[in-house]
Amino acid sequence: MIVAVAGGKGGVGKSTTSLNLGYELDAVVVDGDLTAADLPAGSGPDLHDVLAGRVEPMAAVERIGPIRYLPCGRTLAGARAADLSAFGRVVDRLERECGRVVIDCPAGLARDVGTQLEAAHLAVLVTAPDDAALVDALRTRRLAADLETPVASIALNRARTDDHADLASRIEERFGAVTTIVEERSAVDEAQTRWRPVAEFEPECPAVGAFDDLAWTIQRCEQRLSSRIGVL
């Protein structure tokens, strides 16, 4: 199964969500931002090298603690040499080798986001309780629909259940996907600065349950898709 984590607006927590879903799903996380990588730089070859055909995908996979990930390069030359049309083949290969892949999509709705959404079986949209983030998430949902990539779930990040439960219900109705509130807690940001999953950093943090719920929703969608089209 390949899951694209997208949302349009930058700074809403896509990389945090991707990292924690990688942990919950035991997936390889791919840093899909070819021009402004969000996950840590690797110590060897990276996605730029893979897309340029210089190395095989598994040769670029590394670990951040318990999480496997494929880092992206940080040079303009590397981004220019990368063949975006190869992205689907790369994540398909990772899926065959590792079982599950989570793509940390870049912000915006440029061609690379469309390519990554199209390569995925499912999408998770990440947004926040502000108008700009919600509008961008809706635009991303429309793009996913155009590409026939189902949206499995919405992560309402940097929110509070007491303040935003009604908003989450409205989002769920508008987007037609289960919406999970990821509580705003300092532990989430602190874990991310250390590149650790929240469940490992502070197991009692409410966000742990939210990421677990997101993973459960994805797995349920995975089962439905598998029964419809065969083994993913």
C-alpha positions as semicolon CSV with decimal commas, in nm:
position;residue;x (nm);y (nm);z (nm)
1;M;0,000;0,000;0,000
2;I;0,118;0,350;-0,087
3;V;-0,022;0,646;0,108
4;A;0,030;1,009;0,005
5;V;0,023;1,265;0,287
6;A;-0,073;1,599;0,134
7;G;-0,265;1,913;0,211
8;G;-0,153;2,212;0,008
9;K;-0,051;2,465;0,270
10;G;0,296;2,448;0,422
11;G;0,346;2,433;0,796
12;V;0,034;2,234;0,883
13;G;0,225;1,923;0,992
14;K;0,247;1,697;0,687
15;S;0,599;1,581;0,773
16;T;0,502;1,519;1,136
17;T;0,202;1,317;1,021
18;S;0,412;1,126;0,767
19;L;0,679;1,037;1,021
20;N;0,427;0,914;1,277
21;L;0,227;0,718;1,020
22;G;0,551;0,560;0,903
23;Y;0,598;0,439;1,259
24;E;0,238;0,326;1,311
25;L;0,218;0,145;0,976
26;D;0,577;0,013;0,973
27;A;0,618;0,188;0,639
28;V;0,904;0,349;0,449
29;V;0,858;0,728;0,451
30;V;0,961;0,901;0,128
31;D;1,054;1,268;0,146
32;G;0,883;1,377;-0,173
33;D;0,983;1,744;-0,170
34;L;1,240;1,761;-0,448
35;T;1,330;2,127;-0,393
36;A;1,286;2,183;-0,018
37;A;1,333;1,854;0,167
38;D;1,166;1,835;0,508
39;L;1,303;1,513;0,656
40;P;1,668;1,485;0,767
41;A;1,944;1,473;0,508
42;G;2,075;1,123;0,454
43;S;2,430;0,998;0,480
44;G;2,439;0,844;0,133
45;P;2,239;0,845;-0,190
46;D;1,896;1,007;-0,184
47;L;1,574;1,043;-0,384
48;H;1,745;1,275;-0,633
49;D;1,995;0,997;-0,709
50;V;1,720;0,736;-0,735
51;L;1,511;0,947;-0,974
52;A;1,820;1,020;-1,182
53;G;1,875;0,645;-1,220
54;R;2,206;0,640;-1,035
55;V;2,102;0,397;-0,758
56;E;1,824;0,152;-0,681
57;P;1,554;0,273;-0,437
58;M;1,647;0,038;-0,152
59;A;2,009;0,155;-0,167
60;A;1,893;0,499;-0,051
61;V;1,669;0,387;0,237
62;E;1,800;0,480;0,582
63;R;1,665;0,491;0,937
64;I;1,566;0,764;1,179
65;G;1,545;0,564;1,499
66;P;1,274;0,302;1,440
67;I;1,153;0,455;1,112
68;R;1,277;0,368;0,764
69;Y;1,289;0,659;0,524
70;L;1,416;0,765;0,186
71;P;1,569;1,113;0,221
72;C;1,569;1,372;-0,053
73;G;1,865;1,577;-0,169
74;R;1,902;1,948;-0,113
75;T;2,078;2,071;-0,426
76;L;1,929;2,249;-0,723
77;A;2,142;2,037;-0,954
78;G;2,002;1,722;-0,796
79;A;1,645;1,843;-0,834
80;R;1,705;1,930;-1,199
81;A;1,856;1,588;-1,270
82;A;1,566;1,404;-1,105
83;D;1,321;1,242;-1,347
84;L;0,981;1,299;-1,187
85;S;0,818;1,056;-1,430
86;A;1,011;0,775;-1,256
87;F;0,852;0,849;-0,917
88;G;0,568;0,600;-0,955
89;R;0,809;0,320;-1,043
90;V;1,026;0,408;-0,743
91;V;0,746;0,389;-0,487
92;D;0,607;0,075;-0,650
93;R;0,948;-0,086;-0,605
94;L;0,960;0,024;-0,240
95;E;0,614;-0,119;-0,185
96;R;0,720;-0,455;-0,327
97;E;1,029;-0,460;-0,107
98;C;0,885;-0,314;0,214
99;G;0,508;-0,360;0,206
100;R;0,395;-0,005;0,285
101;V;0,510;0,337;0,172
102;V;0,416;0,682;0,306
103;I;0,491;0,978;0,077
104;D;0,554;1,310;0,251
105;C;0,426;1,536;-0,028
106;P;0,549;1,893;-0,072
107;A;0,330;2,195;-0,010
108;G;0,130;2,345;-0,294
109;L;-0,037;2,187;-0,594
110;A;0,247;2,176;-0,844
111;R;0,313;1,890;-1,085
112;D;0,518;1,691;-0,834
113;V;0,223;1,679;-0,590
114;G;-0,005;1,550;-0,864
115;T;0,249;1,287;-0,963
116;Q;0,280;1,168;-0,604
117;L;-0,095;1,161;-0,543
118;E;-0,143;0,964;-0,864
119;A;0,121;0,711;-0,753
120;A;-0,062;0,644;-0,425
121;H;-0,345;0,404;-0,347
122;L;-0,480;0,635;-0,077
123;A;-0,432;0,991;0,044
124;V;-0,435;1,147;0,390
125;L;-0,498;1,521;0,389
126;V;-0,346;1,731;0,665
127;T;-0,496;2,066;0,754
128;A;-0,527;2,308;1,045
129;P;-0,809;2,517;1,193
130;D;-0,749;2,825;0,980
131;D;-0,912;2,938;0,657
132;A;-0,603;2,924;0,436
133;A;-0,519;2,568;0,540
134;L;-0,877;2,449;0,493
135;V;-0,907;2,606;0,148
136;D;-0,580;2,446;0,037
137;A;-0,688;2,109;0,174
138;L;-1,011;2,133;-0,024
139;R;-0,813;2,210;-0,340
140;T;-0,592;1,908;-0,272
141;R;-0,900;1,692;-0,226
142;R;-1,027;1,803;-0,568
143;L;-0,690;1,719;-0,722
144;A;-0,696;1,374;-0,560
145;A;-1,049;1,320;-0,694
146;D;-0,939;1,419;-1,045
147;L;-0,656;1,165;-1,017
148;E;-0,896;0,900;-0,875
149;T;-0,695;0,864;-0,554
150;P;-0,936;0,808;-0,262
151;V;-0,894;1,023;0,048
152;A;-0,883;0,783;0,342
153;S;-0,876;1,038;0,622
154;I;-0,828;1,401;0,723
155;A;-0,587;1,500;1,000
156;L;-0,696;1,825;1,166
157;N;-0,364;1,927;1,311
158;R;-0,274;2,186;1,575
159;A;-0,629;2,171;1,710
160;R;-0,809;2,117;2,039
161;T;-1,100;1,878;2,080
162;D;-1,282;2,119;2,312
163;D;-1,252;2,404;2,062
164;H;-1,265;2,232;1,724
165;A;-1,495;1,928;1,752
166;D;-1,770;2,105;1,555
167;L;-1,521;2,211;1,289
168;A;-1,397;1,852;1,258
169;S;-1,755;1,735;1,204
170;R;-1,810;1,995;0,931
171;I;-1,482;1,898;0,762
172;E;-1,582;1,532;0,770
173;E;-1,915;1,614;0,607
174;R;-1,762;1,844;0,344
175;F;-1,467;1,622;0,255
176;G;-1,647;1,290;0,289
177;A;-1,365;1,134;0,490
178;V;-1,307;1,045;0,854
179;T;-1,154;1,344;1,031
180;T;-0,921;1,300;1,327
181;I;-0,816;1,583;1,557
182;V;-0,445;1,576;1,638
183;E;-0,428;1,771;1,963
184;E;-0,184;2,060;1,976
185;R;0,079;1,961;2,233
186;S;0,438;2,069;2,285
187;A;0,542;1,702;2,290
188;V;0,445;1,669;1,923
189;D;0,678;1,951;1,820
190;E;0,954;1,833;2,053
191;A;0,937;1,479;1,915
192;Q;0,955;1,614;1,560
193;T;1,263;1,825;1,632
194;R;1,430;1,500;1,742
195;W;1,285;1,308;1,445
196;R;1,115;1,061;1,676
197;P;0,759;0,929;1,671
198;V;0,543;1,077;1,945
199;A;0,454;0,727;2,069
200;E;0,819;0,667;2,150
201;F;0,895;1,018;2,279
202;E;0,592;1,067;2,506
203;P;0,355;0,766;2,501
204;E;0,087;0,940;2,710
205;C;0,049;1,234;2,471
206;P;-0,306;1,255;2,325
207;A;-0,160;1,279;1,975
208;V;-0,047;0,916;2,002
209;G;-0,408;0,803;2,001
210;A;-0,483;1,033;1,707
211;F;-0,202;0,890;1,495
212;D;-0,312;0,541;1,592
213;D;-0,667;0,627;1,480
214;L;-0,536;0,759;1,148
215;A;-0,337;0,440;1,094
216;W;-0,639;0,226;1,179
217;T;-0,855;0,417;0,930
218;I;-0,590;0,371;0,660
219;Q;-0,567;-0,002;0,731
220;R;-0,944;-0,035;0,709
221;C;-0,941;0,142;0,371
222;E;-0,652;-0,080;0,264
223;Q;-0,859;-0,389;0,343
224;R;-1,155;-0,257;0,143
225;L;-0,935;-0,177;-0,156
226;S;-0,764;-0,515;-0,135
227;S;-1,095;-0,698;-0,140
228;R;-1,206;-0,492;-0,441
229;I;-0,897;-0,501;-0,664
230;G;-0,678;-0,775;-0,520
231;V;-0,371;-0,763;-0,299
232;L;-0,213;-0,416;-0,291
